[in-house]
Amino acid sequence: MFGMMQTQGLMISSILTHAARHHGSGEVVSRTHENTTHRYTWCDVEARSRRLVRVMQTLGVGAGDRVGTLAWNGFRHLEVYYAAPGMQAICHTINPRLHPDDIAYIVNHAQDKVLFVDSSFAALITAVAPRIADSVHTVVMLTAPENMAEVTLAPGMTLACYDQLMDAADDDYVWPNFDENTASALCYTSGTTGRPKGVLYSHRSTWLHAYSTALPDVLCIRASSRVLPVVPMFHVNAWGMPYAAALTGAALVLPGRHLDGASMASILNSEGVTFTAGVPTVWLGLLQYLRSSGERLETVQRIMTGGSAAPPLLIEAFRDEYGVAVEHGWGMTELSPVGTYNAPKPAQAGLTKEQAAAHMLKQGRILPGIDMKIVDGDGKALPWDGVAFGDLMVKGPWIASAYYGEEPGSALDQDGWFATGDVATIDADGFMEITDRSKDVIKSGGEWISSITLENIAVSHPDVVEAAVIAATHAKWDERPLLLVVPAPGKTVDPASVLALYAGKVAKWWLPDDVIVVTELPHTATGKLLKTRLRAQYRDHYVTGSKG
């Protein structure tokens, strides 16, 4: 027997119509490429998104077509976020930090029909245009006519101005209802081996993810919140925050391309932001600026950090010096992306300050609606004791079952679990902590060593601004940890003083056998340490004594 409830599908357009109808005066604020501030409301976003559908229809976009974006966090990009899926097309966000070869591959693999491009990427789109001309027929610059950048496209491609197209269109489009499992958005991940792979989200998965992330024990977004996603809208849909903000009616503040410490402090304070989210490197830059300038954060209450493990000093500094909670989350493109969040349970109420600081280094509890487990090399489930660590597996309705273009279910095991590629522990209260990527874990004499733990200790050194630990080949132990550190500006690093930090914190056999001081470390397009390059350069260090 089925229940007797209405069966209205979960449409992304209905998130926006809810925001317009019930939170119509809620603000959406954008810092533009021209460094001006644009303000309007959720009611305006909804009306202009309907207008944009009419624009895309004139450009030949129809149901199922892929609409690409190369853009920062701004109001025009937000309109594409809602207009494309609302008309049954697919919003394909492209990371402009990728190599042009990868960008061309992604556009062609997705077969994007139209690209919406920020003017700051004029040179990039000019460079890749000849390689994507068979797919893309129109490039729309997300700007006003007077700010159009010089762009050269391949023969057969058309260049258009967003504001001109919008001014000529009507907003009489009516949002349709269709199957909630219809594809809505497409993001490519570089966290896999080989070429980037596409993750294709649905209206249903996006709705459920937005519901769960907005909950009090996750992002805790409400109508009175003022939310600023530092994480780019081209990086896993800004962690779903453009949807969660509309769902709750929260004010949404979009910072554009200027993410340095001074710019961040300015917009966070001037716009009264209460919650913000981004990767640790952004918060380290903000912290350095606040300390050097003497400024404070006037309204920010919480910072979500993810993408890579936040060093303890970051959490402690914002808490002790500025009264701001830095909270860990974890996820990946294949998870839409948020999978866990470190919100306390009653058991954490009695923790000492030091215990609480250590606990906040964990990536947190699984979001309601999905599940996780850790397994050994044979696939056997491991205990949740905070000690055993193994491969992290997840399953649920906003987790990918396959990559774009591959067979449905091909990314899952026989029981429907997705292998994240992370190595983790889970404690008795269900808090998960990433100890490594499976490809980054160090196996010394048959035992595992966590590179993340070693890195967190290294960056607690006052003269170290960034650290990376990799596995280097060793004649006796197979692999041994090698530590690379970057000095803070104006500082020099004594390797012996860094190694001294590990005393009493890890087993002696975990200690790196050597410390190399470097001027900088390589990063991926999403800001993560590029350990593949470090391993290629330094993997023979203990065998040959070479420093790369």
C-alpha positions in Angstrom: 0.0 0.0 0.0 1.3 3.4 -0.9 0.8 6.6 1.1 -1.8 9.1 -0.1 0.5 12.2 -0.4 1.0 14.5 -3.3 3.8 13.5 -5.6 5.2 16.8 -6.8 8.7 16.4 -8.0 11.7 18.1 -6.4 12.5 20.8 -8.9 15.5 23.1 -8.5 13.3 25.9 -9.8 11.0 25.4 -6.8 13.9 26.2 -4.5 14.1 29.6 -6.2 10.3 30.2 -6.4 10.1 29.5 -2.7 12.9 32.1 -2.0 11.1 34.6 -4.3 7.6 34.0 -2.8 8.5 33.7 0.9 11.9 35.5 1.2 11.5 37.9 -1.7 13.3 40.8 -0.1 16.3 38.6 1.0 19.5 40.1 -0.4 21.9 38.7 -3.0 25.0 40.8 -3.0 27.9 40.5 -5.5 31.3 42.0 -5.8 31.8 42.5 -9.5 34.8 42.1 -11.8 34.9 45.9 -12.0 35.1 46.0 -8.2 31.7 47.5 -7.7 28.9 46.1 -5.5 25.7 44.8 -7.1 22.6 44.3 -5.0 19.2 42.8 -5.6 16.8 40.3 -4.1 15.7 36.7 -4.4 12.6 38.0 -6.1 14.9 39.6 -8.7 17.0 36.4 -9.1 13.9 34.4 -9.9 12.5 36.9 -12.4 15.8 37.3 -14.2 16.4 33.5 -14.2 13.1 33.2 -16.1 14.3 35.9 -18.5 17.6 34.0 -19.0 15.7 30.9 -20.0 14.3 32.9 -22.9 17.8 34.0 -23.8 19.0 30.5 -23.8 16.1 29.4 -26.0 17.1 32.0 -28.6 20.6 30.5 -28.5 19.2 27.1 -29.3 19.5 25.5 -25.9 17.0 22.8 -25.2 16.3 20.0 -22.7 19.4 18.0 -21.9 21.8 20.4 -23.5 24.9 21.3 -21.5 25.5 24.9 -20.7 29.0 25.6 -19.6 30.3 28.4 -17.3 33.7 29.8 -16.7 32.9 32.3 -14.0 33.6 33.5 -10.5 30.9 33.9 -7.8 28.6 36.6 -9.0 24.9 37.3 -9.6 25.0 36.5 -13.4 26.6 33.1 -12.7 23.8 32.5 -10.1 21.2 33.1 -12.7 22.7 30.5 -15.0 22.7 28.1 -12.0 18.9 28.3 -11.8 17.9 29.0 -15.4 19.7 26.1 -17.0 18.3 23.3 -14.9 14.9 25.0 -14.6 14.4 24.5 -18.4 15.7 20.9 -18.2 19.2 21.9 -19.5 22.3 21.1 -17.5 24.6 23.7 -15.8 28.2 22.6 -16.4 30.6 24.6 -14.2 34.2 24.6 -15.4 37.2 25.2 -13.2 39.3 28.0 -15.0 42.3 27.1 -12.9 42.8 23.8 -14.8 45.3 23.6 -17.6 43.8 24.8 -21.0 44.2 21.2 -22.3 42.0 19.9 -19.6 39.5 22.7 -20.1 39.2 21.9 -23.8 38.9 18.2 -23.0 36.1 18.8 -20.5 34.1 21.2 -22.7 34.3 18.7 -25.6 33.6 15.7 -23.4 30.5 17.4 -22.0 29.6 18.7 -25.5 28.7 22.2 -24.1 26.6 24.1 -26.5 26.9 27.5 -25.0 29.6 29.0 -22.7 28.9 31.8 -20.2 32.3 33.4 -19.5 33.5 36.1 -17.1 35.4 38.9 -18.8 38.5 38.1 -16.7 38.8 34.8 -18.6 38.8 36.5 -22.1 42.4 35.4 -22.8 41.6 31.9 -21.6 38.6 31.5 -23.9 40.5 33.0 -26.8 43.2 30.3 -26.2 40.9 27.3 -26.1 38.3 28.5 -28.6 39.9 26.7 -31.7 39.8 23.4 -29.8 36.1 23.6 -28.7 34.6 25.0 -31.9 33.0 21.7 -32.9 30.9 21.8 -29.7 30.4 25.4 -28.6 28.7 27.7 -31.0 28.1 30.7 -28.7 30.2 32.4 -26.0 28.3 34.8 -23.8 30.4 37.3 -21.8 28.9 37.8 -18.4 29.1 41.6 -18.4 27.6 44.9 -19.6 28.3 46.2 -23.1 30.7 48.8 -21.9 32.9 46.2 -20.1 33.2 43.7 -22.9 36.7 42.4 -23.1 38.5 41.7 -26.4 37.9 38.1 -27.4 38.9 36.2 -30.5 36.9 33.1 -31.3 37.2 30.4 -33.9 35.3 30.6 -37.2 31.7 29.6 -36.7 31.5 30.7 -33.1 29.5 33.7 -32.0 30.3 36.2 -29.3 27.5 37.8 -27.3 27.0 40.2 -24.3 25.0 38.9 -21.4 23.3 42.2 -20.4 22.4 43.0 -24.0 20.7 39.6 -24.4 18.9 39.9 -21.1 17.6 43.4 -22.0 16.1 42.1 -25.2 14.3 39.1 -23.5 11.0 38.7 -21.7 10.5 37.1 -18.3 7.3 35.4 -19.2 8.7 31.8 -18.9 6.8 29.4 -16.7 8.8 26.8 -14.8 7.8 23.3 -15.9 7.5 20.2 -13.8 9.3 17.0 -15.0 10.9 13.9 -13.5 13.0 14.9 -10.4 15.7 12.5 -11.5 16.4 14.6 -14.5 20.1 15.7 -14.7 20.6 19.3 -13.4 24.3 20.0 -13.1 27.7 18.6 -14.2 31.0 19.0 -12.4 34.3 17.4 -13.4 36.7 16.1 -10.7 40.4 16.0 -11.0 40.6 13.8 -7.9 40.6 10.7 -10.1 43.4 9.1 -12.1 43.8 10.1 -15.7 41.6 12.6 -17.4 39.0 14.6 -15.3 35.7 12.7 -14.9 32.2 14.2 -14.9 29.7 13.8 -12.0 26.1 14.4 -13.2 23.7 15.6 -10.5 19.9 15.4 -10.5 17.2 17.8 -9.3 16.4 15.3 -6.6 19.9 14.9 -5.4 20.5 18.6 -5.3 17.3 19.2 -3.3 18.1 16.5 -0.7 21.7 17.8 -0.4 20.5 21.3 0.1 18.0 20.2 2.8 20.6 18.3 4.7 23.4 20.9 4.5 21.1 23.6 5.8 20.3 21.6 9.0 21.3 23.0 12.4 24.0 20.3 12.9 25.5 21.1 9.5 25.8 24.6 8.0 22.9 25.9 10.2 21.7 28.3 7.5 18.5 30.2 8.3 16.6 33.2 6.9 18.5 35.5 9.3 21.9 34.2 8.1 24.2 36.2 5.8 26.2 33.6 3.9 29.3 34.0 1.9 30.7 31.1 -0.1 34.4 31.7 -0.7 34.6 28.3 -2.3 34.1 29.1 -6.0 30.9 28.3 -7.8 33.0 26.4 -10.3 34.2 24.1 -7.6 31.4 21.5 -6.8 28.6 24.1 -7.0 30.2 26.2 -4.2 29.5 23.3 -1.9 25.8 23.6 -2.6 25.5 27.0 -0.8 23.7 28.8 -3.6 20.9 26.3 -3.2 20.9 26.1 0.6 20.7 29.9 0.8 17.7 30.1 -1.4 16.0 27.2 0.3 16.2 29.0 3.6 15.9 32.6 2.4 19.3 33.5 3.7 21.2 36.5 2.3 23.8 35.4 -0.2 27.0 37.4 -0.5 29.1 36.5 -3.6 32.8 37.8 -3.4 33.8 37.7 -7.0 37.5 37.0 -7.8 39.3 38.9 -5.1 39.9 36.5 -2.3 43.0 37.9 -0.6 43.0 38.6 3.1 42.3 42.4 2.8 39.4 41.9 0.3 37.9 39.1 2.4 38.0 41.1 5.6 36.4 44.1 3.8 33.5 42.2 2.4 32.9 40.0 5.4 32.6 43.1 7.6 30.9 45.5 5.2 28.2 43.0 4.4 27.7 41.7 7.9 28.4 38.1 7.0 27.6 35.5 9.7 28.8 32.3 8.0 31.4 31.7 5.4 33.0 28.6 3.8 36.2 27.8 1.9 39.5 26.0 1.9 42.2 26.4 4.6 44.6 28.5 2.4 42.0 31.3 2.2 41.6 31.4 6.0 45.4 31.3 6.5 45.6 34.4 4.3 42.8 36.1 6.1 44.4 35.3 9.5 47.7 36.8 8.4 46.0 40.0 7.2 44.0 40.4 10.4 47.1 39.9 12.5 49.1 42.4 10.5 46.4 45.0 10.1 44.8 44.8 13.6 41.3 44.5 12.0 38.7 42.2 13.5 35.8 40.2 12.1 32.7 42.1 13.3 29.9 39.7 12.5 31.3 36.4 11.4 30.4 33.6 13.9 31.4 30.5 12.0 33.8 29.4 9.3 33.5 26.1 7.5 36.7 24.7 6.2 37.1 21.8 3.8 39.0 20.6 0.8 42.0 19.7 2.9 42.7 19.3 6.6 42.9 22.6 8.5 46.0 22.9 10.7 45.4 23.2 14.5 46.9 26.7 14.6 44.2 28.0 12.3 41.3 26.7 14.4 42.9 27.9 17.6 43.8 31.3 16.3 40.4 32.2 15.1 38.8 30.8 18.3 41.2 32.5 20.8 42.0 35.7 19.0 38.7 36.5 17.2 36.0 34.5 18.8 35.2 32.7 15.5 34.5 29.0 15.3 36.3 27.1 12.5 34.4 23.9 11.8 35.6 21.0 9.6 33.5 19.5 6.9 34.4 16.9 4.3 33.1 15.8 1.0 34.0 15.4 -2.7 32.6 16.1 -6.1 31.0 12.7 -6.1 29.1 13.6 -2.9 27.5 16.8 -4.3 29.8 17.5 -2.3 29.2 17.6 1.5 29.4 14.2 3.3 30.3 15.0 7.0 30.3 18.0 9.3 32.0 18.4 12.7 29.1 19.5 14.9 29.3 18.5 18.6 27.1 15.9 20.3 26.3 15.8 24.1 29.4 13.7 24.7 31.6 16.6 23.6 30.2 19.0 26.2 32.7 17.9 28.9 35.9 18.1 26.8 38.7 20.3 28.0 39.9 23.1 25.8 42.8 20.9 24.5 40.5 17.9 23.9 38.0 20.1 22.1 40.7 21.5 19.9 41.9 18.0 19.0 38.3 16.9 18.4 37.7 19.8 15.9 40.5 18.4 13.7 38.1 15.5 12.8 36.0 15.9 9.6 32.8 15.1 11.5 29.6 13.1 11.5 27.8 11.8 8.4 24.9 13.9 7.2 21.4 12.5 7.6 20.4 10.7 4.5 23.7 9.1 3.6 25.9 6.6 5.4 29.6 5.6 5.7 31.9 2.8 6.8 35.6 2.0 6.9 37.0 -1.3 5.5 40.3 -3.2 5.4 42.0 -4.4 2.3 39.6 -7.4 2.1 36.5 -5.2 2.3 35.8 -6.2 5.9 34.1 -3.5 8.0 36.4 -2.1 10.7 35.4 -1.0 14.2 34.4 2.5 15.1 37.0 3.0 17.9 38.9 6.0 16.6 42.0 3.8 16.2 41.5 1.4 13.4 41.8 3.1 10.0 40.8 1.9 6.6 39.3 2.8 3.3 36.3 5.1 3.6 33.1 4.0 1.8 29.9 6.0 1.4 26.4 5.5 0.0 23.2 7.5 -0.4 20.9 9.5 -2.7 23.3 12.4 -3.4 26.3 10.2 -4.1 27.4 9.4 -7.6 26.7 5.9 -8.9 28.8 6.3 -12.1 30.8 8.9 -13.9 29.4 10.8 -16.9 29.4 8.7 -20.0 30.0 5.4 -18.1 27.7 2.6 -17.2 25.2 3.3 -14.4 26.4 1.8 -11.1 29.9 1.3 -12.5 31.5 3.4 -9.7 29.9 1.2 -6.9 30.8 -2.1 -5.4 28.3 -5.0 -5.4 26.6 -3.7 -2.3 26.2 -0.2 -3.6 29.1 1.5 -1.7 31.3 4.2 -3.3 35.0 4.1 -2.5 36.1 7.6 -1.7 39.8 7.0 -2.0 40.3 8.4 1.5 41.7 6.5 4.5 40.0 7.3 7.7 39.1 6.4 11.3 35.7 6.7 12.9 35.3 7.0 16.7 32.6 5.6 18.9 30.5 8.8 18.6 30.5 8.5 14.8 33.1 11.3 14.1 35.2 10.5 11.1 38.8 11.7 10.6 40.7 11.5 7.4 44.2 10.2 7.9 45.3 10.2 4.3 44.3 9.7 0.7 44.8 6.0 -0.2 47.3 7.0 -2.8 49.2 9.3 -0.3 49.4 7.0 2.7 52.9 6.0 3.7 53.6 2.3 4.3 56.8 1.9 6.2 57.8 -1.7 7.1 54.2 -2.8 6.4 52.7 -0.2 8.8 50.7 2.9 7.8 51.8 6.4 8.7 49.4 9.4 8.3 50.9 12.2 6.2 48.1 14.6 7.3 48.9 14.1 11.0 52.6 14.9 10.3 51.7 17.9 8.2 49.4 19.4 10.9 52.2 19.1 13.5 54.7 20.7 11.1 52.6 23.8 10.4 52.3 24.4 14.2 55.9 25.6 14.0 55.9 29.4 14.2 58.2 29.8 11.2 56.4 27.3 8.9 53.5 28.5 6.7 52.9 25.3 4.7 54.0 21.6 4.8 53.8 18.5 2.8 54.7 14.9 3.7 55.2 12.3 1.0 56.4 8.7 0.9 60.0 8.4 -0.4 61.5 5.1 -1.4 63.7 3.5 1.3 66.1 0.6 0.9 65.1 -1.1 4.2 61.6 0.1 5.1 60.2 0.3 1.5 58.9 3.8 2.2 59.7 6.5 4.8 58.1 9.9 5.3 59.9 13.0 3.8 58.8 16.4 5.1 58.9 19.5 2.9 58.2 22.9 4.5 57.7 26.5 3.3 59.0 29.3 5.6 56.7 32.0 6.6 57.4 35.4 5.0 60.7 36.8 6.4 61.4 33.7 8.3 64.0 30.9 8.1 63.3 27.4 9.2 65.7 25.2 11.3 64.8 21.6 10.3 65.9 20.2 13.7 63.4 22.5 15.5 60.6 21.2 13.2 61.4 17.6 14.0 61.5 18.5 17.7 57.8 19.3 17.6 57.0 15.6 17.1 58.3 14.5 20.4 55.6 12.8 22.4 53.0 13.5 19.7 53.6 10.5 17.4 55.4 7.2 17.6 59.2 7.6 17.0 59.0 5.5 13.9 56.6 8.0 12.3 59.2 10.8 12.4 60.2 12.0 9.0 63.8 11.0 8.2 64.6 14.3 6.7 63.2 17.9 6.3 63.6 19.9 3.1 63.0 23.6 3.1 61.4 24.9 -0.2 60.2 28.3 -1.3 56.8 27.0 -2.4 54.7 23.8 -2.8 52.7 22.9 -6.0 48.9 22.9 -5.8 46.1 21.5 -7.9 43.5 23.7 -9.6 41.3 23.4 -6.5 44.0 24.5 -4.1 45.1 21.0 -2.8 48.7 20.0 -2.4 49.9 18.4 -5.7 51.6 15.4 -4.1 52.0 13.5 -7.4 54.5 16.2 -8.5 56.3 16.1 -5.2 56.6 12.3 -5.3 57.9 12.4 -8.8 60.5 15.0 -7.7 61.5 13.6 -4.4 60.6 9.9 -4.3 64.3 8.8 -4.6 65.6 11.3 -2.0 66.6 8.6 0.5 68.1 6.4 -2.2 70.2 8.9 -4.0 70.2 11.9 -1.6 68.8 14.0 -4.4 66.7 17.0 -3.5 64.9 16.9 -6.8 
